[in-house]
Amino acid sequence: MCFSSPSVPAPVPAPAPPPSLPDSGVQNAGANQRNLAAMAYGASSTILTGPQGLQTPASTTNKSLLGG
């Protein structure tokens, strides 16, 4: 019988350091773009209506039974 102990595995390497943040100019540019996008998303930027809703009456026709 052999009473030898198993070998110890190598230690796990340390994780990579977290990435550093970009400089303040890049952060400010990103913040400006987010602010501009948020302002453009307001009620006045919708495609079909403006802030007051529809400005003209809807174009509808009377119903007819046989399309005539």
Steps between C-alpha positions, in 0.01 A plus 500: 500500500607848416423778746628791294289816489384650167686802367353843572364679190650834400323808638250677276647819347360831623222654284588784265459850647174676406521738204563862585242766419556723195617854555256777591469629142367165380263474796366854437445425131302188589292690753428773243384244244271334757352838594439595135334167433279539808395851395420386145273226633244745639135539395586735213713237326229243431438422134120507476407776741649799673458603863142619431395177327342491154466843340274394212184286497552134417429399140222243534212389279151380576453126522328332208372148481629401156785746456294729275 
